[in-house]
């Protein structure tokens, strides 16, 4: 089981260059950075985990610039979007951003995606909240043709372009792994339809246990004519959580191939002891 780390990527936490170097030195597999372009001040949409929305969501820096900086100072560390809000982005621009990062990192991108939860944020980008998952599907389908085809065309209800050249193409073929950060049964169907991996947050899942959820996903993959073994399975922990060794061992036994930990919000004095603690477990759970 690999260990990844999520950073809120603000200007007052351990910066991506320093964090990426620390992760690679300690044997972590991946760095994950999320995104919110902004947070509407109305705050009508409640925070999914309950209570007040933490300030870090307002202060997030751009994920692709941060991951590019991390790529420049590392050799092996994988670089994940956790998650990219695809339906809030221009799809052709996004195709070039991901491909550029994959080239500059020599093929280390993990393209984590999600549908988003903040209705007002999404609608500020012109995305109707009730159609967000249909838009997400169309944009993922469009990204694939932009990454794979010399001359790309896509015709959908929300995404449409005719005969374009989008270069450069990603190093990873046919494209960087697309990992769905969905929690629900409907989300599982999206993974089967257009993703290469699943990385839910167990606390937000509808199923009672990981084994049940993974078994359901494998069955759906098989019924869709896809090899269940081709799908990578990850698991997010919770913010402010320090999962025990026993819990991590249970994840591994259930088939989790990658666990993603939230680093503390702060500079190196807070983050490095956290990393050192889990670095000791990496050889045990490899």
MOPE-V782865 format. One record per residue. N is the residue number from 0. RES is the residue in three letters. PSI is psi as a letter, one per 40 degrees, with the letter a starting at -180 (NA if undefined). NEAR is the number of other ideal C-beta (glycine too) atoms within 12 Angstrom. D_FIRST is the distance of its C-alpha to the first C-alpha in Angstrom with 2 decimals. Layout:
n=N res=RES psi=PSI near=NEAR d_first=D_FIRST
n=N res=RES psi=PSI near=NEAR d_first=D_FIRST
//
This chain:
n=0 res=UNK psi=h near=33 d_first=0.00
n=1 res=UNK psi=i near=36 d_first=3.80
n=2 res=UNK psi=h near=42 d_first=6.74
n=3 res=UNK psi=i near=41 d_first=9.88
n=4 res=UNK psi=h near=46 d_first=13.32
n=5 res=UNK psi=h near=45 d_first=16.28
n=6 res=UNK psi=h near=50 d_first=19.82
n=7 res=UNK psi=e near=36 d_first=23.01
n=8 res=UNK psi=f near=39 d_first=24.61
n=9 res=UNK psi=i near=29 d_first=28.07
n=10 res=UNK psi=e near=19 d_first=30.68
n=11 res=UNK psi=e near=18 d_first=30.30
n=12 res=UNK psi=i near=32 d_first=26.61
n=13 res=UNK psi=h near=33 d_first=24.92
n=14 res=UNK psi=i near=27 d_first=25.71
n=15 res=UNK psi=d near=39 d_first=23.28
n=16 res=UNK psi=d near=25 d_first=24.50
n=17 res=UNK psi=d near=26 d_first=24.09
n=18 res=UNK psi=d near=42 d_first=20.77
n=19 res=UNK psi=d near=41 d_first=19.26
n=20 res=UNK psi=d near=27 d_first=20.61
n=21 res=UNK psi=d near=32 d_first=19.28
n=22 res=UNK psi=d near=43 d_first=15.69
n=23 res=UNK psi=d near=28 d_first=15.97
n=24 res=UNK psi=d near=20 d_first=17.73
n=25 res=UNK psi=e near=30 d_first=15.05
n=26 res=UNK psi=e near=25 d_first=12.11
n=27 res=UNK psi=i near=41 d_first=10.62
n=28 res=UNK psi=d near=33 d_first=9.58
n=29 res=UNK psi=i near=41 d_first=11.96
n=30 res=UNK psi=h near=51 d_first=15.06
n=31 res=UNK psi=h near=48 d_first=16.21
n=32 res=UNK psi=h near=45 d_first=19.89
n=33 res=UNK psi=a near=37 d_first=21.81
n=34 res=UNK psi=i near=41 d_first=25.49
n=35 res=UNK psi=h near=36 d_first=28.71
n=36 res=UNK psi=d near=26 d_first=31.77
n=37 res=UNK psi=i near=21 d_first=33.87
n=38 res=UNK psi=h near=27 d_first=34.37
n=39 res=UNK psi=h near=20 d_first=37.69
n=40 res=UNK psi=e near=13 d_first=39.86
n=41 res=UNK psi=d near=15 d_first=41.06
n=42 res=UNK psi=f near=16 d_first=37.76
n=43 res=UNK psi=d near=16 d_first=38.68
n=44 res=UNK psi=h near=22 d_first=35.17
n=45 res=UNK psi=i near=15 d_first=33.51
n=46 res=UNK psi=h near=20 d_first=30.17
n=47 res=UNK psi=d near=21 d_first=27.65
n=48 res=UNK psi=e near=20 d_first=26.25
n=49 res=UNK psi=i near=12 d_first=29.85
n=50 res=UNK psi=a near=10 d_first=32.28
n=51 res=UNK psi=i near=13 d_first=33.24
n=52 res=UNK psi=h near=27 d_first=31.25
n=53 res=UNK psi=i near=22 d_first=29.82
n=54 res=UNK psi=d near=17 d_first=31.71
n=55 res=UNK psi=d near=29 d_first=28.64
n=56 res=UNK psi=d near=28 d_first=28.66
n=57 res=UNK psi=d near=23 d_first=32.14
n=58 res=UNK psi=e near=22 d_first=31.37
n=59 res=UNK psi=h near=33 d_first=28.38
n=60 res=UNK psi=i near=26 d_first=29.02
n=61 res=UNK psi=h near=25 d_first=28.45
n=62 res=UNK psi=d near=40 d_first=24.82
n=63 res=UNK psi=d near=34 d_first=25.69
n=64 res=UNK psi=d near=23 d_first=27.91
n=65 res=UNK psi=d near=36 d_first=25.37
n=66 res=UNK psi=d near=45 d_first=22.58
n=67 res=UNK psi=d near=30 d_first=25.27
n=68 res=UNK psi=d near=29 d_first=26.03
n=69 res=UNK psi=d near=42 d_first=22.42
n=70 res=UNK psi=d near=34 d_first=22.38
n=71 res=UNK psi=d near=21 d_first=25.57
n=72 res=UNK psi=e near=26 d_first=24.28
n=73 res=UNK psi=i near=31 d_first=20.90
n=74 res=UNK psi=d near=18 d_first=20.07
n=75 res=UNK psi=d near=24 d_first=16.36
n=76 res=UNK psi=h near=37 d_first=15.03
n=77 res=UNK psi=i near=42 d_first=14.41
n=78 res=UNK psi=h near=50 d_first=16.85
n=79 res=UNK psi=i near=51 d_first=16.42
n=80 res=UNK psi=h near=46 d_first=19.18
n=81 res=UNK psi=g near=40 d_first=18.22
n=82 res=UNK psi=i near=40 d_first=20.41
n=83 res=UNK psi=h near=43 d_first=23.35
n=84 res=UNK psi=g near=33 d_first=26.36
n=85 res=UNK psi=d near=44 d_first=27.48
n=86 res=UNK psi=e near=38 d_first=30.51
n=87 res=UNK psi=e near=35 d_first=31.97
n=88 res=UNK psi=i near=34 d_first=31.96
n=89 res=UNK psi=h near=21 d_first=34.30
n=90 res=UNK psi=d near=36 d_first=32.47
n=91 res=UNK psi=d near=25 d_first=34.11
n=92 res=UNK psi=d near=19 d_first=33.49
n=93 res=UNK psi=d near=33 d_first=29.83
n=94 res=UNK psi=d near=40 d_first=29.49
n=95 res=UNK psi=d near=25 d_first=30.91
n=96 res=UNK psi=d near=34 d_first=28.81
n=97 res=UNK psi=d near=47 d_first=25.47
n=98 res=UNK psi=d near=32 d_first=26.87
n=99 res=UNK psi=d near=27 d_first=28.22
n=100 res=UNK psi=d near=39 d_first=24.97
n=101 res=UNK psi=d near=35 d_first=23.22
n=102 res=UNK psi=d near=23 d_first=26.08
n=103 res=UNK psi=d near=26 d_first=26.29
n=104 res=UNK psi=e near=34 d_first=22.58
n=105 res=UNK psi=f near=19 d_first=22.86
n=106 res=UNK psi=f near=24 d_first=20.52
n=107 res=UNK psi=e near=33 d_first=17.68
n=108 res=UNK psi=h near=41 d_first=18.31
n=109 res=UNK psi=h near=45 d_first=16.10
n=110 res=UNK psi=g near=45 d_first=18.85
n=111 res=UNK psi=h near=44 d_first=17.98
n=112 res=UNK psi=i near=45 d_first=21.08
n=113 res=UNK psi=i near=42 d_first=22.80
n=114 res=UNK psi=e near=35 d_first=26.25
n=115 res=UNK psi=i near=35 d_first=27.20
n=116 res=UNK psi=e near=30 d_first=28.87
n=117 res=UNK psi=h near=34 d_first=31.75
n=118 res=UNK psi=d near=25 d_first=34.77
n=119 res=UNK psi=d near=24 d_first=37.16
n=120 res=UNK psi=d near=31 d_first=34.81
n=121 res=UNK psi=d near=33 d_first=34.27
n=122 res=UNK psi=d near=23 d_first=37.97
n=123 res=UNK psi=d near=22 d_first=38.87
n=124 res=UNK psi=e near=25 d_first=37.17
n=125 res=UNK psi=e near=16 d_first=39.29
n=126 res=UNK psi=h near=32 d_first=36.57
n=127 res=UNK psi=h near=20 d_first=37.93
n=128 res=UNK psi=d near=25 d_first=35.46
n=129 res=UNK psi=e near=13 d_first=36.23
n=130 res=UNK psi=e near=23 d_first=35.46
n=131 res=UNK psi=d near=31 d_first=32.28
n=132 res=UNK psi=d near=31 d_first=30.02
n=133 res=UNK psi=d near=24 d_first=32.57
n=134 res=UNK psi=d near=32 d_first=32.83
n=135 res=UNK psi=d near=43 d_first=29.07
n=136 res=UNK psi=d near=35 d_first=29.06
n=137 res=UNK psi=d near=28 d_first=32.05
n=138 res=UNK psi=d near=41 d_first=30.63
n=139 res=UNK psi=d near=41 d_first=27.37
n=140 res=UNK psi=d near=34 d_first=29.63
n=141 res=UNK psi=d near=38 d_first=31.83
n=142 res=UNK psi=d near=42 d_first=29.05
n=143 res=UNK psi=d near=32 d_first=28.07
n=144 res=UNK psi=d near=31 d_first=31.67
n=145 res=UNK psi=d near=37 d_first=32.10
n=146 res=UNK psi=d near=38 d_first=29.14
n=147 res=UNK psi=d near=23 d_first=30.08
n=148 res=UNK psi=i near=23 d_first=33.85
n=149 res=UNK psi=d near=14 d_first=36.55
n=150 res=UNK psi=h near=15 d_first=38.76
n=151 res=UNK psi=h near=27 d_first=37.08
n=152 res=UNK psi=h near=19 d_first=38.69
n=153 res=UNK psi=h near=30 d_first=37.43
n=154 res=UNK psi=h near=15 d_first=39.63
n=155 res=UNK psi=a near=21 d_first=38.38
n=156 res=UNK psi=d near=15 d_first=39.91
n=157 res=UNK psi=d near=25 d_first=38.31
n=158 res=UNK psi=h near=33 d_first=37.24
n=159 res=UNK psi=h near=18 d_first=39.72
n=160 res=UNK psi=i near=26 d_first=40.49
n=161 res=UNK psi=h near=14 d_first=42.43
n=162 res=UNK psi=g near=15 d_first=42.09
n=163 res=UNK psi=i near=20 d_first=40.21
n=164 res=UNK psi=h near=18 d_first=38.78
n=165 res=UNK psi=h near=33 d_first=35.59
n=166 res=UNK psi=i near=19 d_first=34.45
n=167 res=UNK psi=i near=18 d_first=32.44
n=168 res=UNK psi=i near=28 d_first=29.74
n=169 res=UNK psi=i near=34 d_first=26.02
n=170 res=UNK psi=d near=22 d_first=24.75
n=171 res=UNK psi=h near=26 d_first=21.87
n=172 res=UNK psi=h near=14 d_first=23.52
n=173 res=UNK psi=e near=19 d_first=24.53
n=174 res=UNK psi=i near=31 d_first=23.09
n=175 res=UNK psi=i near=41 d_first=19.96
n=176 res=UNK psi=h near=37 d_first=17.37
n=177 res=UNK psi=h near=41 d_first=18.80
n=178 res=UNK psi=h near=41 d_first=16.39
n=179 res=UNK psi=h near=43 d_first=18.32
n=180 res=UNK psi=g near=41 d_first=18.14
n=181 res=UNK psi=i near=40 d_first=20.30
n=182 res=UNK psi=d near=29 d_first=20.59
n=183 res=UNK psi=i near=24 d_first=23.45
n=184 res=UNK psi=d near=19 d_first=24.36
n=185 res=UNK psi=d near=19 d_first=26.25
n=186 res=UNK psi=d near=35 d_first=23.23
n=187 res=UNK psi=d near=32 d_first=21.40
n=188 res=UNK psi=d near=23 d_first=24.42
n=189 res=UNK psi=d near=34 d_first=24.13
n=190 res=UNK psi=d near=45 d_first=20.59
n=191 res=UNK psi=d near=31 d_first=22.05
n=192 res=UNK psi=d near=29 d_first=25.06
n=193 res=UNK psi=e near=32 d_first=23.84
n=194 res=UNK psi=i near=44 d_first=20.12
n=195 res=UNK psi=e near=30 d_first=17.29
n=196 res=UNK psi=i near=37 d_first=14.56
n=197 res=UNK psi=h near=47 d_first=14.56
n=198 res=UNK psi=g near=47 d_first=13.32
n=199 res=UNK psi=i near=40 d_first=15.59
n=200 res=UNK psi=h near=33 d_first=16.26
n=201 res=UNK psi=d near=33 d_first=16.21
n=202 res=UNK psi=d near=22 d_first=19.36
n=203 res=UNK psi=e near=24 d_first=21.25
n=204 res=UNK psi=i near=27 d_first=20.48
n=205 res=UNK psi=d near=19 d_first=23.46
n=206 res=UNK psi=i near=22 d_first=21.90
n=207 res=UNK psi=d near=11 d_first=21.90
n=208 res=UNK psi=i near=17 d_first=18.38
n=209 res=UNK psi=d near=29 d_first=15.06
n=210 res=UNK psi=d near=20 d_first=15.88
n=211 res=UNK psi=d near=19 d_first=19.21
n=212 res=UNK psi=d near=33 d_first=18.06
n=213 res=UNK psi=d near=31 d_first=15.56
n=214 res=UNK psi=d near=20 d_first=18.29
n=215 res=UNK psi=d near=28 d_first=20.84
n=216 res=UNK psi=d near=41 d_first=19.04
n=217 res=UNK psi=d near=26 d_first=18.58
n=218 res=UNK psi=d near=18 d_first=22.25
n=219 res=UNK psi=d near=26 d_first=23.38
n=220 res=UNK psi=d near=28 d_first=21.68
n=221 res=UNK psi=d near=17 d_first=23.44
n=222 res=UNK psi=d near=15 d_first=26.69
n=223 res=UNK psi=e near=21 d_first=26.57
n=224 res=UNK psi=e near=11 d_first=26.33
n=225 res=UNK psi=i near=20 d_first=22.86
n=226 res=UNK psi=h near=12 d_first=20.25
n=227 res=UNK psi=d near=24 d_first=17.56
n=228 res=UNK psi=e near=14 d_first=15.08
n=229 res=UNK psi=e near=20 d_first=15.84
n=230 res=UNK psi=h near=31 d_first=14.39
n=231 res=UNK psi=i near=34 d_first=11.01
n=232 res=UNK psi=h near=39 d_first=9.93
n=233 res=UNK psi=i near=46 d_first=9.11
n=234 res=UNK psi=h near=40 d_first=10.54
n=235 res=UNK psi=i near=39 d_first=12.92
n=236 res=UNK psi=a near=33 d_first=14.13
n=237 res=UNK psi=i near=21 d_first=17.88
n=238 res=UNK psi=i near=28 d_first=20.10
n=239 res=UNK psi=e near=21 d_first=21.19
n=240 res=UNK psi=h near=24 d_first=18.50
n=241 res=UNK psi=g near=20 d_first=16.80
n=242 res=UNK psi=i near=30 d_first=14.41
n=243 res=UNK psi=i near=14 d_first=14.72
n=244 res=UNK psi=d near=19 d_first=12.45
n=245 res=UNK psi=d near=13 d_first=13.59
n=246 res=UNK psi=d near=25 d_first=12.70
n=247 res=UNK psi=d near=32 d_first=9.06
n=248 res=UNK psi=d near=17 d_first=9.16
n=249 res=UNK psi=d near=21 d_first=11.06
n=250 res=UNK psi=d near=35 d_first=8.74
n=251 res=UNK psi=d near=27 d_first=6.19
n=252 res=UNK psi=d near=16 d_first=9.59
n=253 res=UNK psi=e near=26 d_first=10.81
n=254 res=UNK psi=e near=27 d_first=8.63
n=255 res=UNK psi=h near=34 d_first=6.73
n=256 res=UNK psi=e near=30 d_first=4.56
n=257 res=UNK psi=h near=39 d_first=5.30
n=258 res=UNK psi=h near=42 d_first=7.24
n=259 res=UNK psi=h near=48 d_first=10.55
n=260 res=UNK psi=i near=42 d_first=12.82
n=261 res=UNK psi=h near=34 d_first=16.58
n=262 res=UNK psi=i near=44 d_first=18.19
n=263 res=UNK psi=i near=28 d_first=21.62
n=264 res=UNK psi=h near=25 d_first=24.60
n=265 res=UNK psi=a near=22 d_first=26.43
n=266 res=UNK psi=a near=21 d_first=26.85
n=267 res=UNK psi=d near=20 d_first=25.20
n=268 res=UNK psi=d near=13 d_first=26.77
n=269 res=UNK psi=d near=20 d_first=24.63
n=270 res=UNK psi=d near=35 d_first=21.44
n=271 res=UNK psi=d near=24 d_first=21.05
n=272 res=UNK psi=d near=20 d_first=21.06
n=273 res=UNK psi=d near=36 d_first=18.29
n=274 res=UNK psi=d near=35 d_first=16.16
n=275 res=UNK psi=d near=20 d_first=17.25
n=276 res=UNK psi=d near=23 d_first=16.25
n=277 res=UNK psi=d near=38 d_first=12.56
n=278 res=UNK psi=d near=26 d_first=12.60
n=279 res=UNK psi=d near=17 d_first=13.51
n=280 res=UNK psi=e near=30 d_first=10.37
n=281 res=UNK psi=d near=28 d_first=8.06
n=282 res=UNK psi=d near=12 d_first=9.47
n=283 res=UNK psi=d near=16 d_first=9.34
n=284 res=UNK psi=e near=27 d_first=5.75
n=285 res=UNK psi=NA near=16 d_first=4.99
//
